[in-house]
Amino acid sequence: MIRTLLVTVCLLTLSTQVLAGEEDADVVAELAAAELPDPPLEDPPEATVANARTDRLQKALRCPVCQGLSVADSPSTAARAMGDRIQELVEEGYTEEQITEYFVDRYGAWVELEPPSGEHQALFYAPIAAIGLGAILLLVWGSRRREEDSAPQGTLTIPAGDPTLAPWRARILAELGEE
């Protein structure tokens, strides 16, 4: 039983590494072939400025094959290729906005680790709002339950809605001595 489980885990790990390697190769090939549509907006920066800008961008962008890791933190081949491409674009004089837009065009808004400004921001804050609304609804529901539980218990009230139940209602009230 344990041996079967260990073999299964090993095979799953190996298959995910093989699949990740295939994805890495696709990403590396795509990055090598892709060109930016616009020319750089700045002159090539000094080495210290370029290194700082490259570090910021590598920490702000997500690796396309890893789960939630930045390009700077990911050990994958795709992340290294993406990091090299970021450094190349920074050294050519592209701004941080141009480089971020370049990667967002290729991989979608999820490639940004920080919430983007504008139309996609609602996607990042909607779960927080839903949790807050749910908490408020639970508080309101709980306070109503407490009010119902704190109602006086000494008197019996039987609703008089259905006329076919009138004989039963009268009998119950007679047995309780509350006519």
C-alpha positions in Angstrom: 0.0 0.0 0.0 2.7 2.5 1.0 5.0 1.4 -1.8 2.1 2.0 -4.3 1.5 5.4 -2.9 5.2 6.3 -3.1 5.5 5.1 -6.7 2.4 7.2 -7.6 3.8 10.3 -5.9 7.1 9.8 -7.7 5.4 9.4 -11.1 3.2 12.4 -10.6 6.2 14.5 -9.6 8.2 13.3 -12.7 5.2 14.0 -15.0 4.7 17.5 -13.7 8.4 18.2 -14.1 8.3 17.0 -17.7 5.2 19.1 -18.4 6.8 22.1 -16.8 9.9 21.6 -19.0 7.7 21.6 -22.1 5.9 24.8 -20.9 9.4 26.3 -20.2 10.5 25.6 -23.7 7.3 27.2 -25.2 7.8 30.3 -23.1 11.5 30.6 -23.9 10.7 30.3 -27.7 7.9 32.8 -27.5 10.1 35.3 -25.7 12.9 35.0 -28.2 10.5 35.6 -31.1 8.5 38.4 -29.7 9.2 42.0 -30.5 7.9 45.1 -28.9 5.6 47.2 -31.2 6.9 50.6 -29.9 10.4 52.0 -29.8 12.0 52.6 -26.4 10.8 55.9 -24.8 14.1 56.6 -22.9 17.8 56.5 -23.6 19.5 53.4 -22.3 20.0 53.9 -18.5 23.2 53.6 -16.5 24.1 50.2 -15.2 23.0 50.9 -11.6 19.6 52.3 -12.7 19.2 49.4 -15.1 19.9 46.8 -12.4 17.5 48.4 -10.0 14.8 48.7 -12.6 15.3 45.0 -13.7 15.1 43.9 -10.0 11.9 45.8 -9.5 10.3 44.3 -12.6 11.5 40.8 -11.9 9.9 41.0 -8.4 6.6 42.6 -9.8 6.0 40.0 -12.6 4.8 36.4 -12.1 6.6 33.5 -13.7 4.3 32.1 -16.5 4.8 28.4 -15.5 5.1 28.6 -11.7 2.3 29.0 -9.2 2.5 32.4 -7.6 6.2 32.9 -7.8 7.8 36.1 -9.1 10.3 35.9 -11.9 13.1 36.7 -9.4 12.0 33.8 -7.1 11.3 31.1 -9.6 13.9 28.5 -10.5 12.3 27.6 -13.9 14.0 28.0 -17.3 11.0 30.2 -18.4 11.6 32.6 -15.5 15.3 32.9 -16.3 14.4 33.6 -19.9 11.8 36.1 -18.8 14.3 37.7 -16.5 16.9 37.9 -19.3 14.3 39.5 -21.6 13.4 42.1 -18.9 17.1 43.0 -18.5 17.5 43.3 -22.2 14.5 45.6 -22.6 15.6 47.7 -19.7 19.1 48.1 -21.2 17.5 49.1 -24.5 15.7 52.0 -22.8 12.1 50.7 -22.5 10.2 52.0 -19.5 8.8 49.9 -16.7 5.3 50.5 -18.0 6.2 49.4 -21.6 7.8 46.2 -20.3 4.9 45.4 -18.0 2.5 46.1 -20.9 4.6 43.8 -23.1 4.2 40.9 -20.7 0.6 41.6 -19.9 -0.2 41.4 -23.7 1.4 38.0 -23.8 0.2 36.4 -20.6 -2.7 38.4 -19.4 -3.2 40.6 -16.3 -2.5 37.7 -14.0 1.3 38.1 -14.8 1.3 41.1 -12.5 1.8 40.2 -8.8 0.4 43.5 -7.7 -3.2 44.5 -8.5 -3.2 46.6 -11.7 -4.8 49.9 -11.9 -8.0 50.4 -13.9 -10.5 47.9 -15.2 -8.9 44.7 -13.7 -8.7 46.1 -10.2 -12.3 44.9 -9.4 -11.2 41.3 -9.9 -8.6 41.7 -7.1 -11.0 43.4 -4.6 -14.2 41.5 -5.4 -13.4 38.5 -3.1 -12.6 40.9 -0.2 -15.9 42.7 -0.7 -17.8 39.4 -0.9 -16.3 38.2 2.4 -17.1 41.5 4.1 -20.7 41.4 2.8 -21.0 37.8 4.0 -19.8 38.8 7.5 -22.3 41.6 7.7 -25.1 39.3 6.6 -24.1 36.7 9.3 -24.1 39.5 11.9 -27.6 40.6 10.9 -28.9 37.1 10.8 -27.3 36.3 14.2 -28.9 39.4 15.8 -32.3 38.5 14.5 -32.0 35.0 15.9 -31.1 36.5 19.3 -34.1 38.7 19.1 -36.4 35.7 18.3 -34.8 33.7 21.1 -35.3 36.5 23.6 -39.1 36.8 22.9 -41.3 36.0 25.9 -41.7 32.2 26.3 -44.7 32.2 28.7 -47.5 32.6 26.1 -48.4 30.2 23.3 -49.3 31.8 20.0 -50.8 29.6 17.4 -51.2 31.3 14.0 -54.8 31.4 12.7 -53.9 31.3 9.1 -55.6 28.2 7.7 -59.4 28.0 8.5 -59.4 24.1 8.2 -57.1 24.0 11.3 -59.5 26.1 13.4 -61.0 23.0 15.2 -57.5 21.8 16.1 -56.5 25.2 17.2 -59.5 25.5 19.5 -58.9 22.0 21.0 -55.2 22.9 21.7 -56.1 26.1 23.4 -58.9 24.4 25.4 -56.5 21.8 26.7 -54.0 24.5 27.7 -56.8 26.4 29.4 -56.3 29.5 27.1 -59.5 29.8 25.2 
